[in-house]
Amino acid sequence: MGRPSSVDRAVEAADVTLSADDLAALDAAFPIGVVAGARYPEAYMPSLGR
């Protein structure tokens, strides 16, 4: 987010209001606690926690 235009878009996003239907759709699409895949690529695993 180094470009001024990116910062402007990020600030504008703070003014977005989601309806109850929007939030329900997001909850259905991305249920809390349900994840898929590893957090890091396998090649990174040996170097984590150093």
PDBQT receptor file of N, H, CA, C and O in Angstrom, charges set to zero:
ATOM      1  N   MET A   1       0.835  -1.182   0.000  1.00  0.00    +0.000 N 
ATOM      2  CA  MET A   1       0.000   0.000   0.000  1.00  0.00    +0.000 C 
ATOM      3  C   MET A   1       0.879   1.244   0.000  1.00  0.00    +0.000 C 
ATOM      4  O   MET A   1       0.610   2.184   0.747  1.00  0.00    +0.000 OA
ATOM      5  N   GLY A   2       1.894   1.266  -0.801  1.00  0.00    +0.000 N 
ATOM      6  H   GLY A   2       2.113   0.502  -1.408  1.00  0.00    +0.000 HD
ATOM      7  CA  GLY A   2       2.812   2.372  -0.817  1.00  0.00    +0.000 C 
ATOM      8  C   GLY A   2       2.390   3.537  -1.699  1.00  0.00    +0.000 C 
ATOM      9  O   GLY A   2       2.882   4.652  -1.521  1.00  0.00    +0.000 OA
ATOM     10  N   ARG A   3       1.503   3.304  -2.634  1.00  0.00    +0.000 N 
ATOM     11  H   ARG A   3       1.104   2.399  -2.778  1.00  0.00    +0.000 HD
ATOM     12  CA  ARG A   3       1.098   4.368  -3.548  1.00  0.00    +0.000 C 
ATOM     13  C   ARG A   3      -0.017   5.210  -2.938  1.00  0.00    +0.000 C 
ATOM     14  O   ARG A   3      -0.902   4.686  -2.260  1.00  0.00    +0.000 OA
ATOM     15  N   PRO A   4       0.031   6.514  -3.182  1.00  0.00    +0.000 N 
ATOM     16  CA  PRO A   4      -1.036   7.378  -2.646  1.00  0.00    +0.000 C 
ATOM     17  C   PRO A   4      -2.435   6.950  -3.085  1.00  0.00    +0.000 C 
ATOM     18  O   PRO A   4      -3.384   7.053  -2.307  1.00  0.00    +0.000 OA
ATOM     19  N   SER A   5      -2.573   6.471  -4.320  1.00  0.00    +0.000 N 
ATOM     20  H   SER A   5      -1.803   6.387  -4.952  1.00  0.00    +0.000 HD
ATOM     21  CA  SER A   5      -3.897   6.038  -4.779  1.00  0.00    +0.000 C 
ATOM     22  C   SER A   5      -4.374   4.822  -3.992  1.00  0.00    +0.000 C 
ATOM     23  O   SER A   5      -5.572   4.675  -3.747  1.00  0.00    +0.000 OA
ATOM     24  N   SER A   6      -3.452   3.952  -3.595  1.00  0.00    +0.000 N 
ATOM     25  H   SER A   6      -2.479   4.072  -3.793  1.00  0.00    +0.000 HD
ATOM     26  CA  SER A   6      -3.822   2.788  -2.790  1.00  0.00    +0.000 C 
ATOM     27  C   SER A   6      -4.281   3.222  -1.408  1.00  0.00    +0.000 C 
ATOM     28  O   SER A   6      -5.239   2.671  -0.865  1.00  0.00    +0.000 OA
ATOM     29  N   VAL A   7      -3.602   4.202  -0.842  1.00  0.00    +0.000 N 
ATOM     30  H   VAL A   7      -2.824   4.650  -1.283  1.00  0.00    +0.000 HD
ATOM     31  CA  VAL A   7      -3.987   4.713   0.471  1.00  0.00    +0.000 C 
ATOM     32  C   VAL A   7      -5.368   5.346   0.394  1.00  0.00    +0.000 C 
ATOM     33  O   VAL A   7      -6.196   5.146   1.282  1.00  0.00    +0.000 OA
ATOM     34  N   ASP A   8      -5.616   6.105  -0.657  1.00  0.00    +0.000 N 
ATOM     35  H   ASP A   8      -4.942   6.268  -1.379  1.00  0.00    +0.000 HD
ATOM     36  CA  ASP A   8      -6.932   6.736  -0.833  1.00  0.00    +0.000 C 
ATOM     37  C   ASP A   8      -8.035   5.689  -0.895  1.00  0.00    +0.000 C 
ATOM     38  O   ASP A   8      -9.083   5.858  -0.271  1.00  0.00    +0.000 OA
ATOM     39  N   ARG A   9      -7.811   4.606  -1.643  1.00  0.00    +0.000 N 
ATOM     40  H   ARG A   9      -6.960   4.469  -2.150  1.00  0.00    +0.000 HD
ATOM     41  CA  ARG A   9      -8.824   3.548  -1.748  1.00  0.00    +0.000 C 
ATOM     42  C   ARG A   9      -9.041   2.864  -0.405  1.00  0.00    +0.000 C 
ATOM     43  O   ARG A   9     -10.171   2.525  -0.055  1.00  0.00    +0.000 OA
ATOM     44  N   ALA A  10      -7.975   2.663   0.341  1.00  0.00    +0.000 N 
ATOM     45  H   ALA A  10      -7.057   2.939   0.057  1.00  0.00    +0.000 HD
ATOM     46  CA  ALA A  10      -8.092   2.021   1.648  1.00  0.00    +0.000 C 
ATOM     47  C   ALA A  10      -8.892   2.895   2.608  1.00  0.00    +0.000 C 
ATOM     48  O   ALA A  10      -9.706   2.388   3.380  1.00  0.00    +0.000 OA
ATOM     49  N   VAL A  11      -8.664   4.195   2.564  1.00  0.00    +0.000 N 
ATOM     50  H   VAL A  11      -8.003   4.606   1.937  1.00  0.00    +0.000 HD
ATOM     51  CA  VAL A  11      -9.408   5.115   3.427  1.00  0.00    +0.000 C 
ATOM     52  C   VAL A  11     -10.877   5.131   3.021  1.00  0.00    +0.000 C 
ATOM     53  O   VAL A  11     -11.753   5.146   3.886  1.00  0.00    +0.000 OA
ATOM     54  N   GLU A  12     -11.156   5.129   1.733  1.00  0.00    +0.000 N 
ATOM     55  H   GLU A  12     -10.444   5.117   1.031  1.00  0.00    +0.000 HD
ATOM     56  CA  GLU A  12     -12.546   5.103   1.258  1.00  0.00    +0.000 C 
ATOM     57  C   GLU A  12     -13.256   3.826   1.701  1.00  0.00    +0.000 C 
ATOM     58  O   GLU A  12     -14.457   3.847   1.972  1.00  0.00    +0.000 OA
ATOM     59  N   ALA A  13     -12.533   2.732   1.775  1.00  0.00    +0.000 N 
ATOM     60  H   ALA A  13     -11.558   2.715   1.555  1.00  0.00    +0.000 HD
ATOM     61  CA  ALA A  13     -13.131   1.457   2.178  1.00  0.00    +0.000 C 
ATOM     62  C   ALA A  13     -13.661   1.509   3.603  1.00  0.00    +0.000 C 
ATOM     63  O   ALA A  13     -14.574   0.760   3.951  1.00  0.00    +0.000 OA
ATOM     64  N   ALA A  14     -13.108   2.373   4.420  1.00  0.00    +0.000 N 
ATOM     65  H   ALA A  14     -12.366   2.981   4.138  1.00  0.00    +0.000 HD
ATOM     66  CA  ALA A  14     -13.570   2.498   5.808  1.00  0.00    +0.000 C 
ATOM     67  C   ALA A  14     -14.999   3.019   5.876  1.00  0.00    +0.000 C 
ATOM     68  O   ALA A  14     -15.678   2.843   6.888  1.00  0.00    +0.000 OA
ATOM     69  N   ASP A  15     -15.463   3.660   4.800  1.00  0.00    +0.000 N 
ATOM     70  H   ASP A  15     -14.912   3.803   3.978  1.00  0.00    +0.000 HD
ATOM     71  CA  ASP A  15     -16.824   4.204   4.767  1.00  0.00    +0.000 C 
ATOM     72  C   ASP A  15     -17.861   3.220   4.238  1.00  0.00    +0.000 C 
ATOM     73  O   ASP A  15     -19.047   3.547   4.181  1.00  0.00    +0.000 OA
ATOM     74  N   VAL A  16     -17.436   2.026   3.854  1.00  0.00    +0.000 N 
ATOM     75  H   VAL A  16     -16.473   1.760   3.901  1.00  0.00    +0.000 HD
ATOM     76  CA  VAL A  16     -18.364   1.020   3.336  1.00  0.00    +0.000 C 
ATOM     77  C   VAL A  16     -19.182   0.451   4.488  1.00  0.00    +0.000 C 
ATOM     78  O   VAL A  16     -18.642   0.084   5.531  1.00  0.00    +0.000 OA
ATOM     79  N   THR A  17     -20.476   0.386   4.282  1.00  0.00    +0.000 N 
ATOM     80  H   THR A  17     -20.915   0.685   3.434  1.00  0.00    +0.000 HD
ATOM     81  CA  THR A  17     -21.371  -0.200   5.281  1.00  0.00    +0.000 C 
ATOM     82  C   THR A  17     -21.960  -1.474   4.698  1.00  0.00    +0.000 C 
ATOM     83  O   THR A  17     -22.540  -1.465   3.612  1.00  0.00    +0.000 OA
ATOM     84  N   LEU A  18     -21.808  -2.560   5.424  1.00  0.00    +0.000 N 
ATOM     85  H   LEU A  18     -21.337  -2.567   6.307  1.00  0.00    +0.000 HD
ATOM     86  CA  LEU A  18     -22.355  -3.840   4.982  1.00  0.00    +0.000 C 
ATOM     87  C   LEU A  18     -23.699  -4.077   5.656  1.00  0.00    +0.000 C 
ATOM     88  O   LEU A  18     -23.871  -3.831   6.850  1.00  0.00    +0.000 OA
ATOM     89  N   SER A  19     -24.649  -4.564   4.858  1.00  0.00    +0.000 N 
ATOM     90  H   SER A  19     -24.509  -4.765   3.889  1.00  0.00    +0.000 HD
ATOM     91  CA  SER A  19     -25.970  -4.875   5.400  1.00  0.00    +0.000 C 
ATOM     92  C   SER A  19     -25.923  -6.216   6.125  1.00  0.00    +0.000 C 
ATOM     93  O   SER A  19     -24.932  -6.942   6.046  1.00  0.00    +0.000 OA
ATOM     94  N   ALA A  20     -26.992  -6.529   6.820  1.00  0.00    +0.000 N 
ATOM     95  H   ALA A  20     -27.797  -5.939   6.884  1.00  0.00    +0.000 HD
ATOM     96  CA  ALA A  20     -27.090  -7.822   7.493  1.00  0.00    +0.000 C 
ATOM     97  C   ALA A  20     -27.009  -8.955   6.476  1.00  0.00    +0.000 C 
ATOM     98  O   ALA A  20     -26.408  -9.993   6.751  1.00  0.00    +0.000 OA
ATOM     99  N   ASP A  21     -27.611  -8.762   5.305  1.00  0.00    +0.000 N 
ATOM    100  H   ASP A  21     -28.099  -7.918   5.082  1.00  0.00    +0.000 HD
ATOM    101  CA  ASP A  21     -27.537  -9.785   4.245  1.00  0.00    +0.000 C 
ATOM    102  C   ASP A  21     -26.105  -9.954   3.742  1.00  0.00    +0.000 C 
ATOM    103  O   ASP A  21     -25.657 -11.073   3.495  1.00  0.00    +0.000 OA
ATOM    104  N   ASP A  22     -25.385  -8.833   3.591  1.00  0.00    +0.000 N 
ATOM    105  H   ASP A  22     -25.749  -7.924   3.792  1.00  0.00    +0.000 HD
ATOM    106  CA  ASP A  22     -23.977  -8.905   3.176  1.00  0.00    +0.000 C 
ATOM    107  C   ASP A  22     -23.168  -9.708   4.183  1.00  0.00    +0.000 C 
ATOM    108  O   ASP A  22     -22.397 -10.590   3.805  1.00  0.00    +0.000 OA
ATOM    109  N   LEU A  23     -23.342  -9.405   5.457  1.00  0.00    +0.000 N 
ATOM    110  H   LEU A  23     -23.969  -8.688   5.764  1.00  0.00    +0.000 HD
ATOM    111  CA  LEU A  23     -22.602 -10.098   6.509  1.00  0.00    +0.000 C 
ATOM    112  C   LEU A  23     -22.964 -11.576   6.567  1.00  0.00    +0.000 C 
ATOM    113  O   LEU A  23     -22.094 -12.418   6.788  1.00  0.00    +0.000 OA
ATOM    114  N   ALA A  24     -24.234 -11.898   6.371  1.00  0.00    +0.000 N 
ATOM    115  H   ALA A  24     -24.941 -11.214   6.192  1.00  0.00    +0.000 HD
ATOM    116  CA  ALA A  24     -24.659 -13.301   6.368  1.00  0.00    +0.000 C 
ATOM    117  C   ALA A  24     -24.027 -14.045   5.200  1.00  0.00    +0.000 C 
ATOM    118  O   ALA A  24     -23.610 -15.194   5.348  1.00  0.00    +0.000 OA
ATOM    119  N   ALA A  25     -23.952 -13.399   4.043  1.00  0.00    +0.000 N 
ATOM    120  H   ALA A  25     -24.291 -12.466   3.923  1.00  0.00    +0.000 HD
ATOM    121  CA  ALA A  25     -23.334 -14.030   2.873  1.00  0.00    +0.000 C 
ATOM    122  C   ALA A  25     -21.852 -14.273   3.115  1.00  0.00    +0.000 C 
ATOM    123  O   ALA A  25     -21.325 -15.324   2.749  1.00  0.00    +0.000 OA
ATOM    124  N   LEU A  26     -21.179 -13.310   3.729  1.00  0.00    +0.000 N 
ATOM    125  H   LEU A  26     -21.607 -12.457   4.027  1.00  0.00    +0.000 HD
ATOM    126  CA  LEU A  26     -19.762 -13.486   4.048  1.00  0.00    +0.000 C 
ATOM    127  C   LEU A  26     -19.558 -14.594   5.078  1.00  0.00    +0.000 C 
ATOM    128  O   LEU A  26     -18.636 -15.398   4.948  1.00  0.00    +0.000 OA
ATOM    129  N   ASP A  27     -20.409 -14.639   6.093  1.00  0.00    +0.000 N 
ATOM    130  H   ASP A  27     -21.158 -13.985   6.198  1.00  0.00    +0.000 HD
ATOM    131  CA  ASP A  27     -20.318 -15.700   7.104  1.00  0.00    +0.000 C 
ATOM    132  C   ASP A  27     -20.522 -17.077   6.478  1.00  0.00    +0.000 C 
ATOM    133  O   ASP A  27     -19.857 -18.040   6.859  1.00  0.00    +0.000 OA
ATOM    134  N   ALA A  28     -21.439 -17.168   5.519  1.00  0.00    +0.000 N 
ATOM    135  H   ALA A  28     -21.978 -16.385   5.209  1.00  0.00    +0.000 HD
ATOM    136  CA  ALA A  28     -21.697 -18.450   4.853  1.00  0.00    +0.000 C 
ATOM    137  C   ALA A  28     -20.513 -18.849   3.969  1.00  0.00    +0.000 C 
ATOM    138  O   ALA A  28     -20.157 -20.025   3.895  1.00  0.00    +0.000 OA
ATOM    139  N   ALA A  29     -19.912 -17.872   3.305  1.00  0.00    +0.000 N 
ATOM    140  H   ALA A  29     -20.202 -16.917   3.365  1.00  0.00    +0.000 HD
ATOM    141  CA  ALA A  29     -18.799 -18.154   2.398  1.00  0.00    +0.000 C 
ATOM    142  C   ALA A  29     -17.506 -18.456   3.147  1.00  0.00    +0.000 C 
ATOM    143  O   ALA A  29     -16.687 -19.250   2.684  1.00  0.00    +0.000 OA
ATOM    144  N   PHE A  30     -17.323 -17.822   4.303  1.00  0.00    +0.000 N 
ATOM    145  H   PHE A  30     -17.988 -17.177   4.678  1.00  0.00    +0.000 HD
ATOM    146  CA  PHE A  30     -16.090 -17.964   5.070  1.00  0.00    +0.000 C 
ATOM    147  C   PHE A  30     -16.410 -18.241   6.532  1.00  0.00    +0.000 C 
ATOM    148  O   PHE A  30     -16.230 -17.366   7.378  1.00  0.00    +0.000 OA
ATOM    149  N   PRO A  31     -16.886 -19.459   6.844  1.00  0.00    +0.000 N 
ATOM    150  CA  PRO A  31     -17.264 -19.769   8.227  1.00  0.00    +0.000 C 
ATOM    151  C   PRO A  31     -16.078 -19.646   9.186  1.00  0.00    +0.000 C 
ATOM    152  O   PRO A  31     -14.957 -20.031   8.853  1.00  0.00    +0.000 OA
ATOM    153  N   ILE A  32     -16.335 -19.114  10.360  1.00  0.00    +0.000 N 
ATOM    154  H   ILE A  32     -17.245 -18.802  10.631  1.00  0.00    +0.000 HD
ATOM    155  CA  ILE A  32     -15.304 -18.967  11.379  1.00  0.00    +0.000 C 
ATOM    156  C   ILE A  32     -14.796 -20.351  11.784  1.00  0.00    +0.000 C 
ATOM    157  O   ILE A  32     -15.587 -21.262  12.027  1.00  0.00    +0.000 OA
ATOM    158  N   GLY A  33     -13.491 -20.499  11.854  1.00  0.00    +0.000 N 
ATOM    159  H   GLY A  33     -12.849 -19.758  11.657  1.00  0.00    +0.000 HD
ATOM    160  CA  GLY A  33     -12.884 -21.746  12.282  1.00  0.00    +0.000 C 
ATOM    161  C   GLY A  33     -12.621 -22.735  11.169  1.00  0.00    +0.000 C 
ATOM    162  O   GLY A  33     -11.977 -23.758  11.399  1.00  0.00    +0.000 OA
ATOM    163  N   VAL A  34     -13.101 -22.459   9.972  1.00  0.00    +0.000 N 
ATOM    164  H   VAL A  34     -13.624 -21.627   9.785  1.00  0.00    +0.000 HD
ATOM    165  CA  VAL A  34     -12.890 -23.375   8.854  1.00  0.00    +0.000 C 
ATOM    166  C   VAL A  34     -11.752 -22.821   8.001  1.00  0.00    +0.000 C 
ATOM    167  O   VAL A  34     -11.836 -21.709   7.479  1.00  0.00    +0.000 OA
ATOM    168  N   VAL A  35     -10.706 -23.598   7.869  1.00  0.00    +0.000 N 
ATOM    169  H   VAL A  35     -10.637 -24.501   8.293  1.00  0.00    +0.000 HD
ATOM    170  CA  VAL A  35      -9.558 -23.174   7.076  1.00  0.00    +0.000 C 
ATOM    171  C   VAL A  35      -9.200 -24.259   6.072  1.00  0.00    +0.000 C 
ATOM    172  O   VAL A  35      -9.542 -25.428   6.254  1.00  0.00    +0.000 OA
ATOM    173  N   ALA A  36      -8.518 -23.865   5.030  1.00  0.00    +0.000 N 
ATOM    174  H   ALA A  36      -8.241 -22.916   4.882  1.00  0.00    +0.000 HD
ATOM    175  CA  ALA A  36      -8.063 -24.827   4.028  1.00  0.00    +0.000 C 
ATOM    176  C   ALA A  36      -6.619 -24.531   3.696  1.00  0.00    +0.000 C 
ATOM    177  O   ALA A  36      -6.262 -23.385   3.421  1.00  0.00    +0.000 OA
ATOM    178  N   GLY A  37      -5.803 -25.535   3.719  1.00  0.00    +0.000 N 
ATOM    179  H   GLY A  37      -6.093 -26.466   3.942  1.00  0.00    +0.000 HD
ATOM    180  CA  GLY A  37      -4.417 -25.356   3.345  1.00  0.00    +0.000 C 
ATOM    181  C   GLY A  37      -3.537 -24.923   4.498  1.00  0.00    +0.000 C 
ATOM    182  O   GLY A  37      -4.003 -24.572   5.582  1.00  0.00    +0.000 OA
ATOM    183  N   ALA A  38      -2.272 -24.962   4.224  1.00  0.00    +0.000 N 
ATOM    184  H   ALA A  38      -1.893 -25.247   3.344  1.00  0.00    +0.000 HD
ATOM    185  CA  ALA A  38      -1.283 -24.582   5.220  1.00  0.00    +0.000 C 
ATOM    186  C   ALA A  38      -1.135 -23.069   5.257  1.00  0.00    +0.000 C 
ATOM    187  O   ALA A  38      -1.395 -22.379   4.271  1.00  0.00    +0.000 OA
ATOM    188  N   ARG A  39      -0.721 -22.574   6.392  1.00  0.00    +0.000 N 
ATOM    189  H   ARG A  39      -0.509 -23.134   7.193  1.00  0.00    +0.000 HD
ATOM    190  CA  ARG A  39      -0.509 -21.132   6.531  1.00  0.00    +0.000 C 
ATOM    191  C   ARG A  39       0.714 -20.677   5.734  1.00  0.00    +0.000 C 
ATOM    192  O   ARG A  39       0.711 -19.599   5.139  1.00  0.00    +0.000 OA
ATOM    193  N   TYR A  40       1.744 -21.498   5.729  1.00  0.00    +0.000 N 
ATOM    194  H   TYR A  40       1.746 -22.373   6.212  1.00  0.00    +0.000 HD
ATOM    195  CA  TYR A  40       2.982 -21.176   5.034  1.00  0.00    +0.000 C 
ATOM    196  C   TYR A  40       3.321 -22.293   4.052  1.00  0.00    +0.000 C 
ATOM    197  O   TYR A  40       2.946 -23.445   4.269  1.00  0.00    +0.000 OA
ATOM    198  N   PRO A  41       4.025 -21.958   2.977  1.00  0.00    +0.000 N 
ATOM    199  CA  PRO A  41       4.488 -23.010   2.067  1.00  0.00    +0.000 C 
ATOM    200  C   PRO A  41       5.410 -23.980   2.803  1.00  0.00    +0.000 C 
ATOM    201  O   PRO A  41       6.109 -23.590   3.738  1.00  0.00    +0.000 OA
ATOM    202  N   GLU A  42       5.409 -25.221   2.385  1.00  0.00    +0.000 N 
ATOM    203  H   GLU A  42       4.841 -25.538   1.625  1.00  0.00    +0.000 HD
ATOM    204  CA  GLU A  42       6.202 -26.264   3.035  1.00  0.00    +0.000 C 
ATOM    205  C   GLU A  42       7.680 -25.880   3.104  1.00  0.00    +0.000 C 
ATOM    206  O   GLU A  42       8.346 -26.200   4.088  1.00  0.00    +0.000 OA
ATOM    207  N   ALA A  43       8.199 -25.212   2.095  1.00  0.00    +0.000 N 
ATOM    208  H   ALA A  43       7.657 -24.952   1.296  1.00  0.00    +0.000 HD
ATOM    209  CA  ALA A  43       9.613 -24.845   2.063  1.00  0.00    +0.000 C 
ATOM    210  C   ALA A  43       9.974 -23.864   3.185  1.00  0.00    +0.000 C 
ATOM    211  O   ALA A  43      11.137 -23.799   3.582  1.00  0.00    +0.000 OA
ATOM    212  N   TYR A  44       9.021 -23.112   3.695  1.00  0.00    +0.000 N 
ATOM    213  H   TYR A  44       8.076 -23.164   3.372  1.00  0.00    +0.000 HD
ATOM    214  CA  TYR A  44       9.277 -22.143   4.767  1.00  0.00    +0.000 C 
ATOM    215  C   TYR A  44       9.266 -22.769   6.165  1.00  0.00    +0.000 C 
ATOM    216  O   TYR A  44       9.810 -22.192   7.106  1.00  0.00    +0.000 OA
ATOM    217  N   MET A  45       8.662 -23.922   6.301  1.00  0.00    +0.000 N 
ATOM    218  H   MET A  45       8.220 -24.391   5.537  1.00  0.00    +0.000 HD
ATOM    219  CA  MET A  45       8.452 -24.511   7.614  1.00  0.00    +0.000 C 
ATOM    220  C   MET A  45       9.729 -24.687   8.441  1.00  0.00    +0.000 C 
ATOM    221  O   MET A  45       9.705 -24.379   9.633  1.00  0.00    +0.000 OA
ATOM    222  N   PRO A  46      10.847 -25.167   7.874  1.00  0.00    +0.000 N 
ATOM    223  CA  PRO A  46      12.055 -25.341   8.689  1.00  0.00    +0.000 C 
ATOM    224  C   PRO A  46      12.598 -24.033   9.282  1.00  0.00    +0.000 C 
ATOM    225  O   PRO A  46      13.258 -24.058  10.321  1.00  0.00    +0.000 OA
ATOM    226  N   SER A  47      12.330 -22.906   8.643  1.00  0.00    +0.000 N 
ATOM    227  H   SER A  47      11.794 -22.885   7.799  1.00  0.00    +0.000 HD
ATOM    228  CA  SER A  47      12.905 -21.644   9.121  1.00  0.00    +0.000 C 
ATOM    229  C   SER A  47      11.988 -20.876  10.067  1.00  0.00    +0.000 C 
ATOM    230  O   SER A  47      12.378 -19.823  10.572  1.00  0.00    +0.000 OA
ATOM    231  N   LEU A  48      10.798 -21.368  10.314  1.00  0.00    +0.000 N 
ATOM    232  H   LEU A  48      10.481 -22.223   9.904  1.00  0.00    +0.000 HD
ATOM    233  CA  LEU A  48       9.869 -20.672  11.211  1.00  0.00    +0.000 C 
ATOM    234  C   LEU A  48      10.307 -20.815  12.656  1.00  0.00    +0.000 C 
ATOM    235  O   LEU A  48      10.828 -21.857  13.054  1.00  0.00    +0.000 OA
ATOM    236  N   GLY A  49      10.098 -19.776  13.435  1.00  0.00    +0.000 N 
ATOM    237  H   GLY A  49       9.675 -18.930  13.112  1.00  0.00    +0.000 HD
ATOM    238  CA  GLY A  49      10.403 -19.822  14.848  1.00  0.00    +0.000 C 
ATOM    239  C   GLY A  49      11.854 -19.558  15.199  1.00  0.00    +0.000 C 
ATOM    240  O   GLY A  49      12.264 -19.764  16.341  1.00  0.00    +0.000 OA
ATOM    241  N   ARG A  50      12.610 -19.119  14.260  1.00  0.00    +0.000 N 
ATOM    242  H   ARG A  50      12.276 -18.951  13.332  1.00  0.00    +0.000 HD
ATOM    243  CA  ARG A  50      14.029 -18.835  14.544  1.00  0.00    +0.000 C 
ATOM    244  C   ARG A  50      14.185 -17.486  15.157  1.00  0.00    +0.000 C 
ATOM    245  O   ARG A  50      15.303 -17.073  15.465  1.00  0.00    +0.000 OA
TER     246      ARG A  50
